[in-house]
Each structure stands twice: as C-alpha cells, then as structure tokens.
Amino acid sequence: MDRLVRQEVRMAARSPFPRVFWIANLIEVLERFAYYGIYFSFGIYLTSLGFSRDQLGVVQTLFLLLSYCLPLFSGTLADRFGFKTMLIAAYLAYLPAILLLILT
C-alpha cells in the first residue's frame, strides 16, 4: 500500500493531471485508431467487392453521416430509457453485426 501511495505522489509531482486522465486519453486514441482503421479498410473491402468509386463515395458518406448524427438520437434514447439499457441494446445490435463481418 505504501508503495502505491509513493507512486501516486511521484506521478502527481510529474504531471498536473491525474492518472485517470492519461488512461482516458489512451483509450480515446485507441478508439480513434480503430474507427479510422475500420473506415479506410471498409473502403478497400467494398472496392474488392466491385463497388465503383461513385458507389463507394455514397456508402462512405452515409457511414460518416450516420456516425456523426446517430449520437444525437441515441443520447436522447439514453436519457429516456437509461444509459445501461441503451448500452445493452447497442451491444445486442453490435454482436450480430460482428458475427456477420466474421462470416463474410
């Protein structure tokens, strides 16, 4: 326990931000890598399926539109039905999508 306290004191002396701040930022950076990795890989995947550049542009535009507008609606639903309920619903919708992605 004493070791943890000393480590926290050293960390506080080096940085004005708490450890949780750095962990949250690391998670956000990893999430952005995953998002853009999927976004660019999705374009390559659709091209390999025979999509033209015009079709690819439409699909990726719809993807971006949904990914930026959907949080407005999902936030409203989370306020109405509760965060945990909506998180469970999101994961239940996410699971079949991932399974379909694995199978194709």
C-alpha positions as CSV (number, residue, x, y, z in Angstrom):
1,M,0.0,0.0,0.0
2,D,2.8,2.4,0.9
3,R,4.4,1.7,-2.5
4,L,1.2,2.7,-4.3
5,V,1.0,6.0,-2.3
6,R,4.6,6.8,-3.2
7,Q,3.9,6.0,-6.8
8,E,0.9,8.3,-6.8
9,V,2.9,11.1,-5.2
10,R,5.6,10.8,-7.8
11,M,3.0,10.8,-10.6
12,A,1.4,13.9,-9.1
13,A,4.8,15.6,-9.0
14,R,5.5,14.9,-12.7
15,S,2.1,15.7,-14.1
16,P,-0.7,18.1,-13.2
17,F,-3.2,15.6,-14.5
18,P,-4.4,12.5,-12.6
19,R,-3.7,9.0,-13.8
20,V,-7.3,8.6,-14.9
21,F,-6.9,11.5,-17.3
22,W,-4.0,9.7,-19.1
23,I,-5.9,6.4,-19.2
24,A,-8.9,8.0,-20.7
25,N,-6.8,9.8,-23.3
26,L,-5.1,6.5,-24.2
27,I,-8.5,4.8,-24.6
28,E,-9.7,7.6,-26.8
29,V,-6.6,7.4,-29.0
30,L,-7.0,3.6,-29.4
31,E,-10.7,4.2,-30.2
32,R,-9.8,6.7,-33.0
33,F,-7.3,4.2,-34.4
34,A,-10.0,1.6,-34.5
35,Y,-12.5,4.0,-36.1
36,Y,-10.3,5.2,-38.9
37,G,-8.9,1.7,-39.4
38,I,-12.4,0.4,-40.0
39,Y,-13.3,3.4,-42.1
40,F,-10.4,3.0,-44.5
41,S,-10.5,-0.8,-44.5
42,F,-14.2,-0.6,-45.3
43,G,-13.4,1.3,-48.5
44,I,-10.8,-1.2,-49.5
45,Y,-13.2,-4.1,-48.8
46,L,-16.0,-2.5,-50.8
47,T,-13.6,-1.9,-53.7
48,S,-12.7,-5.6,-53.6
49,L,-16.4,-6.5,-53.9
50,G,-16.6,-4.5,-57.1
51,F,-18.1,-1.2,-55.9
52,S,-17.3,1.7,-58.2
53,R,-15.7,4.9,-56.9
54,D,-19.1,6.7,-57.0
55,Q,-20.8,3.9,-55.1
56,L,-18.0,3.8,-52.6
57,G,-18.3,7.6,-52.1
58,V,-22.1,7.3,-51.4
59,V,-21.6,4.4,-49.0
60,Q,-18.8,6.1,-47.1
61,T,-20.7,9.4,-47.0
62,L,-23.7,7.6,-45.5
63,F,-21.4,5.9,-43.0
64,L,-20.0,9.3,-41.9
65,L,-23.4,10.9,-41.8
66,L,-24.7,8.2,-39.6
67,S,-21.7,8.1,-37.3
68,Y,-22.0,11.9,-36.7
69,C,-25.8,12.2,-36.5
70,L,-26.7,9.0,-34.6
71,P,-25.3,10.1,-31.3
72,L,-27.9,12.9,-31.2
73,F,-30.7,10.3,-31.3
74,S,-29.0,7.7,-29.2
75,G,-28.3,10.3,-26.5
76,T,-32.0,11.2,-26.4
77,L,-32.9,7.5,-26.1
78,A,-30.3,7.1,-23.3
79,D,-31.9,10.0,-21.4
80,R,-35.3,8.5,-21.8
81,F,-34.6,4.8,-21.1
82,G,-31.4,4.9,-19.2
83,F,-27.7,4.5,-20.0
84,K,-27.4,0.9,-19.1
85,T,-30.5,-0.2,-21.0
86,M,-29.3,1.5,-24.2
87,L,-25.7,0.2,-23.7
88,I,-27.1,-3.4,-23.6
89,A,-29.3,-2.7,-26.6
90,A,-26.3,-1.3,-28.5
91,Y,-24.2,-4.4,-27.7
92,L,-27.1,-6.7,-28.7
93,A,-27.2,-4.9,-32.1
94,Y,-23.4,-4.9,-32.4
95,L,-23.0,-8.6,-31.8
96,P,-24.8,-9.9,-34.9
97,A,-23.0,-7.3,-37.0
98,I,-19.6,-8.5,-35.8
99,L,-20.7,-12.1,-36.4
100,L,-21.8,-11.3,-39.9
101,L,-18.5,-9.5,-40.5
102,I,-16.5,-12.5,-39.3
103,L,-18.5,-14.9,-41.5
104,T,-18.0,-12.9,-44.7
